[in-house]
Amino acid sequence: METKGSKNVSASNLTTIPITEDSVVYVAIKGSLHAHDCSAFALGQEEVKALVKKFPGSGSDVVNGITIKTNVLHAINAMGQLGYKVVSSTGEAEITWTLQREL
């Protein structure tokens, strides 16, 4: 279905954009503003060690991530100290923040 101003684009005429896998890293933090813990996903080993040191009791495994024993905003601020910045968020009662760090 075409709309006004749309163009038909086929895969054969798309410009190939070079992707360098090592230029940025993305992680996700999920939690509620009303909870005392949150979950983080796709962290590296050094980041996990830093968060466990800062927030004792953290590090227990959740599916594909870890639990951080602090309010989600404290966790996001700690990730900011590690060089990450929030690039997006989604959700209502439970929110997922996507953070990015350039290498």
Secondary structure, DSSP 8 states (H G I E B T S, - for coil): ---TT-----GGGS------TTSEEEEEEEE-TT-S-EEEES--HHHHHHHHHHSTT---EETTEEEESS-HHHHHHHHHHTT-EEEEEEESSSEEEEEEEE-
